[in-house]
Amino acid sequence: MGKFDSRNSQKMSRRKAQAKKKGRAKTRATAVRAERSKKKPSKKKSAG
């Protein structure tokens, strides 16, 4: 790594990868949430 050679530094590639990972997780979480809310609630078993 030279002084002005920071275009694809390891630090930035790590940060970009982390951001992409969190973005994927966020979109997946919203999809799962929508899927869960779509299902009709199961009837709760009465106690006793």
Rosetta blueprint (number, residue, H / E / L):
1 M L
2 G L
3 K L
4 F L
5 D L
6 S L
7 R L
8 N L
9 S L
10 Q H
11 K H
12 M H
13 S H
14 R H
15 R H
16 K H
17 A H
18 Q H
19 A H
20 K H
21 K H
22 K H
23 G H
24 R H
25 A H
26 K H
27 T H
28 R H
29 A H
30 T H
31 A H
32 V H
33 R H
34 A H
35 E H
36 R H
37 S H
38 K H
39 K L
40 K L
41 P L
42 S L
43 K L
44 K L
45 K L
46 S L
47 A L
48 G L
